[in-house]
Amino acid sequence: MITFKDKGINNTEAAAELAVQTARERGYDIVTSTNTGYTVDVLLKEAEKQGYTGKIIAVTHVYGMREANTNEMSDEKRDELTARGVTVVTAGHALSAGER
């Protein structure tokens, strides 16, 4: 297991490098969370660099997570990622209303 001293976006490139390397070695697909698409952009760049051809699945926040009737990932970014072969998933959490 690898841990990072500090949390945050500054670890995205190193985490992507490790994720792609491991997925390539083990024949795994990659599933990642992303709000705006930044993380997926970093993964795609690393996948190209390492010759990874497996599937990348991006899971976004639900609509309305931060602001009513909006999603943090723009429609243009969603279309771009889909065109690049990424499966983008946006869905409600199975139990998110149970506590409300």
Summary of the structure (lengths in Angstrom):
residues: 100
radius of gyration: 14.7
end to end distance: 35.2
largest distance: 44.9
contacts: 243
relative contact order: 0.15
helix: 40%
strand: 11%
